[in-house]
Amino acid sequence: MPKLIDAHTHAHFAAYGNESGAVISRALEQDIWLVNVGTQRDTSRRAVEVAEQYPEGVYAAIGLHPIHTGKSFHDEQELGGGEAAAGFTSRGEEFDYQYYKKLGQSKKVVAIGECGLDYFRMAEDTKAKQRSAFEQQIVLSKELDVPLMVHCRDGFDDLLDILKDNREGLRGSYPGISHFFAGTQEHAQTLLDLGFYFTFGGVITFTRDYDDIIKYIGLEKIMVETDAPYVAPEPYRGKRNEPVYVRYVAEKIAEILSVSFEEVARKTTENARQVFSI
């Protein structure tokens, strides 16, 4: 059993350049397993390719992030800049069910996503595209019998309506994970009622804004993440994040819940292994 599992990271993104292998190795050397999460066609394919290079400890989630259903935002950390971005086709991507289903045949694929709703950077006409892509990924999650990896920013009411409308289409056991949860207690309770788990990352190490919701949800339903290369925890705030830093997230959860680091490590790892079937 690994010491920790980074349940949501992007160690395969362009931000790491040729260092991706070294970043993953640093985590594995510390007995930290990880799930690399795709956000569109190319990063999803790359997540699978990377995971298949390792017999154990590196896994993949595949899916279409809601911001990639539109053309308005380009993230150089994710996709690279200039020539490095030329091979990526995600700007305004339509969800290709058969493409992702084929990718999902890999035994290293443990979740569908990062999918959901993001109203932070959004043209009004992309709401329908985001909903359609999300609903298709709910169907694929059940067909492939893996959980959803859900992203939500400024759209929780709509997201929860979609999940409730599609309740019968959710995977029966361990239907999904609310990644980097930033909703209210009421949102959390609805997700708990649906059987969802939650991840928290580096932001909890430099703000107390998440303390109450972590206490409300409790360790039984929590996993740890980095969302690397984004949002590095203290003491690396402002620098490029990486999976090995997930330890600082676990330490902070232990402090918030007044339990030992060992208990947080044991339970969050147990949760991840159950939800992802690894």
N, C-alpha and C positions, 0 to 999 in steps of 0.2 A: 504494500500500500504506500503510495507516495506521501510525502510530508504535506504538500499543498497541491491544489489544482487551480491554475489560473483559468477560470471558466469562460473568459471572454478577452481575447487579445488579438493583435494583428501583427505578429512578428514576421509575417511574410510581405508586409507593405513596402513600398518604395522608399519610405523614410529610412530604412535600414541599409539600403544599397547592397553591397556585397557582404555586409556584416550579419545578415539574417541568420545564417548557420551558427555563427558564434554566439549570437543572442540566445538562440534556442539551446545551444550546448550549455551556456551558463546556467540556464534554468534547470536542465536535466541533471547537471552536476550537483545541484543543490536539492535534488529529489523533488523538483517541482514539475508537474505535468501541465500541459496547456492545450487549449482549444483555439486554433486560429480561425477567425471568423471572416468569411467573405462578405462583400458588400455589393457586388455586381458580377457580371459574367467572368471577367478576367481574374479578379481577386478571389472569387470562389474557386475557379479552376486551379489557381496557384495554391490556395489553401489545401486542396486535395493532393496536388503534386508534392507539396512539402511534407504533408502528413505521411504519405506513402513511403517516404525515405527513411522513416523510423519504425522499428518493430514495435515500439511501446512508448507511450508518454506524450505523443503529439497527435492531435486529432483535428478535424475540420468541421466547420459549419458552412453551409452554402446558401446563398440567398441574395435578394435584391433589396438594398436599403432604400427607404422611401425617398431620400434626397436624390437618388440616382434615377428616379422616374422622370425627373425634369432636367433641364439644361442650364440652370442658372448658377450652379455652384461647382467649382473645381477645387479639389483638395490636393495640393501638391504633395503633402506627406503621404497620402494614400496612393495617388496615381503617378506621382513624379511630375516634373516640369519639362517643357520644351520637347526635345526628341523622345525623352523617356515616356511621355504621355501619348505618343502617336499610336501605340498599339492598343490603347484602351477604348472601348466602345460603349461605355456606360452612360454617356451624356444623353439623357432622355430614353433610357432603355425600356423596352416593353418586356414584361416578364415572359420568358420562354419556358413554359412548363416542361416540355420534353427535354430541353437542354439540361435543366437542373435535375430532372428525374434521372437522366443518364449519369450525370455527375454523382448523384446520390447512390449509385450502385456500389461505390467504394465502401468497403467495410470501415474505413476511417471517418466516414461522415456520421456525425453524432447529433446534428441539429440542422434545422432549416432556419436561415436568417443570416444576416441581421435584417429583420423585416418589421414592418409596423407603420407608424405615422410620424411625420415630422413637419410641424407647421411653423417652425422657426424661420427657415429660409424656404419660402414657397410662393409660387404664383397661384392664384385662386383656382385656375383651371387644372392644377395638378392634384387636387383633392381626390377627384374621381379615379385618377390613375393610381394614386397611392392606395386607395381602398381596394381597387381591383387586384393589384399586385399582392396586397396583404391577404386577401381572401383566397387567392390561388395558392399562396404558400401555406395557408392553413390546411387546404386540401392535400397538398404534397406532403406536409408533415405527417398526416394520418396515413397516407398511402405508404410512405417509407418507414413508418413506425418510429419516428424520432421526434423529439420535442421542438417547439418553436423557440427561436432566440429573438425576443421582441425588443425593438427600440421604440421609444415614444418620447416625443418632445413637444410640449404645448398642445397635445391632442388626446389626452387621456379619456375624456368623456366619449369622444367618437370611437376611440380604440376599444373601450370596454363595451360599447354598444355592438361593435362588430363581433367581438368575442362572444358576447351573450347571444347574438343572433345566430352565430355559428357553433353554439355550444355542442350540438350533436355531432359536429364535424371535427371536434377536437380529439386529439389522441386520448385514449382512455386513462392510462396511467402516466403521470408526469407530463402533462400537456405542454408546458412551456416554462420559460425563464423570462422574467422582466429584467432586462439588462440595464445597469446604471439607473436604478429606479429613482425617479424624482417626482413621484406623485404624492397625493395626500393619503392620510390614514384611510379615508373612505375608498379611494382607488385601490389601496393595498388590500383592504378587506374583500373587495370584489374579486381581485385576482386570487387571493387565498381561497375564496369560495369555489373558484374555478380549478383549483389545484396547482396554481403556479408557484414557482420558486423565484427568488430575487437575488441579484448580484449587486455588490457595492464595490467601489474602486477608490482610487487615490484621493479623491476630493474629500473623503471623510476624515483625512488626516490633517486638513488645514481649515476646516470649518466645523462648527457644532450643529449645522443645520439638519444633519441626518441622524443625529443621536436618537431622537424620540421615535422616528419611524423604524430604526433598527431595533429598538427595544420593543416596539409594538409587534413587529413581525416575528422576532425571536430566532434563535439559532437553528431551530428545526427546519426553517425554510430559507436559509441564507447560504449563498456561496460567495467566494471572493473572486475578484477580477482585477485586471489592470487597465483594460482598454488601450494598452500600449499600441502606438507610440504617444498617445494623448494622456494628459492629466496625470503626470508623475506625482507620487506621494511625497510628503516630507520624508527624508531630507533632500530629495531630488527635484523638488518643485521647480518648474520652469525649464527643466532639462528633458531630453528624450526619455520616455518611459520604456520599460521592458519587463517581461514576465517575472524575472527574478525578484523584482520589487514588490510582488504580491504579498510578501511576508509583512511589509509595513501595514498593509490593509488588514491582515489578520490580527496583527498586534493591536491595532486601533479598535477593532470590533471586540477583542477581548477586554480592552479597557472600558468601552462603552457598556458592555454587558456584565462587567465585574466577574469575569471568569478567566481561567488560565488560557494562555496562548495555545497550549497543547490541546485543550478542549475545543477551541475554535478550529485549529488545524484538523483535528480528528473528525469533527462533525461536518465541517464544510467539505472536506474531501469525501466523506461518506455520502453526503448529499449529491455531490457532482458525479460520483461513480454510479449512484442509483439513477439519477436523471438522465445521464448520457449513456448508461449501460456500458461502462468501461471498467 
